[in-house]
Amino acid sequence: MTKGTAATAVYTHGHHESVLRSHRSRTAANSAGYLVPELRPGLDVLDVGCGPGTITADLALLVAPGAVTAVDSEPGVLDAARAVASERGQDNIAFAASDVHALDFPDDSFDVVHAHQVLQHVGDPVLALTEMRRVCRPGGLVAVRDSDYGSFSWYPEVPGLDRWLELYQQVARANGGAPDAGRRLYTWARAAGFTDITATASAWCFVTPEERAWWSGLWADRTTQSDYARLAVGGGHASAAELAAVAEAWREWGRREGAWFGVPHGELLCRA
């Protein structure tokens, strides 16, 4: 995930296995469905904050023989993305380290500039969108999608999950992020100079036994083992014992018959 330098921000999640477990499940279909109808063979795409590269690889398939350039600030996760491209035999993807606040590309370089779950973590989302607009060709698209933690909902109401959400929002904001980015995207895009904006929303839903086990398990692990856990304790937001209790609340929710979890996202297609 791209991290901010123009205004200081810290990537809250880090790249622990429990985080990449989630990120590797992302595809163009489940995470960029609002953009997919706009793609066609021959387009050049910039994928900002590519992470482990599963969305990147899908975008590359959709625009081939066009090219995708995937950027991230973390060399290790770029290696993971390169491995995905290699495993799929895709040779139309290039990789580079770059900061979304100061992208290392000339003006008007790409037909589509895409960022999934990036703007909630950067120091200056308006500057990031301004940079994405700069490198997008006239008539091209800047496509962004971010979740909105303040709108997450679940059933049944396991008390420990209320504390999880409150704590996560505290830590993310202390790190310079905006955990309710989904609802802010439209305002940020207008401030970045976009006038032709299509705003939509979609959601992930976790309800089957397999989905519940996967979602609750990765969040339980993330709560106690990832960079988020270190930042929560180090920042004085929670003790290790409290994080362990929150992780157990996640496991309890995952065991509940009929449990349900919804993750809403804001989405924008901005015409350059």
Protein Blocks (a to p, Z undefined) as FASTA:
>chain_A
ZZdfkbgcddfklpafklmmmmmmpcfklmmmmmmmmgcehiacddehklnolmmmmmmm
mmocbdcddddfblklmmmmmmmmmmnopakbccddddfklccbdehkbfbdcdehklmm
mmblmlmmmmmmmmpcehiacddddddfklgccddddfklmmmmmmmmmmmmmnopafkl
mmmmmmmmmmnopabdcddddddddfbfklmmmmmmmmmmmmmmmmklmmmmmnopacfk
lmmmmmmmmmmmmmpghiacddddddddddZZ
